[in-house]
Amino acid sequence: MATDSAIEREYDVPADETPGATCPYCGRPYRSEQYVTFHIGVDHADECSEAEREAFEEERDDEEYDLFTFHFKAAISVFLIYFLFTFVYALVWAG
């Protein structure tokens, strides 16, 4: 169970800030509701409701899609830069 192995920590929220959301199970503060959804899905998976589990699955799917998109763009960028440098090198070598 993830909750048993979690390290207990104290969290100090600066006086001029308020947490965007708080975990309903352990009271840990987070900057956004999305972070609470991930926290509940990972650390409180055994005790969360079906709606919370579905929200976690949806957020995880969105995160996986965003990560795939980032990796795809990064790979295309590296590929294009590689061929740009190869093309420039060929022009300089042939010139």
Buried (B, 14 or more C-beta within 10 A) or exposed (E): EEEEEBEEEEEEEEEEEEBEBBBEBEEBBBEEEBBBBBBBBBBBBEEBEEEBBEBBEEBBEEEEEEEEEEEEEEEEEEEEEEEEEEEEEEEEEEE
